[in-house]
Amino acid sequence: MNISLSPELEKRVAQKVERGDVDSADALVEHALTFYLEYEGGDMDDEEIRQTQSAIGEALEQAQRGEGRPAEQVFSDLRAKYGISR
């Protein structure tokens, strides 16, 4: 299957690959489609959605109180935790 992307999306995908956020453009598109199809197809149950929304709400409240951490620090910690190279 061949898929065409707009020039802007192609640029954004290329940037993700160049930064090492993903291994390849194919991997990024596959991940995005898997997420979309699981979400759209109802594979996420109501409880999982409620938990996610609750976690997001809690994080926003923490950020408003100044308890947040810089995103790059969080991403670095997650990459180290899960053995993901940059």
N, C-alpha and C positions, 0 to 999 in steps of 0.2 A: 504494500500500500504506500502510495506517495501522498504526502500532505503538503499543501502550500501555506505558508505563513506570510503575514504582512511584513514589509521591511522593518517596521518598528519591533514586532515580535521576534523576528530573526535576530535583530541587534541585541535585544534583551537576553535571548537565549545564548547567543554567542558570548555576551559578557559574563553570564553565569558559568559557562564552561571555562572561559579564560581565567576567571577568579578561582576556579577549582571548587565552586559550590556543588557542581555535579560532574560526573565523569564524561558525559557526552550529551549532545542535544537529544539523541534518541532516549537516553535515560530520563532526562527532564520531562520530555513529552509523555513518556510512558507513565511516569509518576503522576503527572498532572491529570492525565486521562483516568488512571486508576482511581485517584481521589475523587474526581468528578463523577465517575460512574458509580462508585460506592455511595457517594452522598446522594446523587440524583436517583439512584436505584433503590434508595431506602435501606441500604445495608447498615447504615448507622441507626441504632435504635434510639428511641426517645430518651432513655436514661443517659446514654452516651452524649447526646446533644445537650441535655440539661447540665451534665457535669462539665462539659466544655464551656458552655455559656457561663456557668458559675465561676469557673477558673478564670475566664477572661474578665468577668466583673470584679473578682477579687484582685486581679493584677492591676486593673485600672484604678481601683481604690488605693492600692499600695503606691502606684505611681503618683497619684495626686497628693499623697502624704510624703512624697520624696523618698520612698523606700526602694526605688528601682535601681537597676544596675545598667551600665552601658550595654547596648545590644552586642557589640563586638566581644565583650567579656562573656556574656551568656553563650554566644555562638562558639567561642573558643572552649569554654567549659564543656559544652555538649559534644564538640568534635573530639575532645580528649576522652570524655566518658565513653563514647561509642566507637572510638578508634577510626574516626573519619579524617582523612588527610585534607588539607586545604587545597 
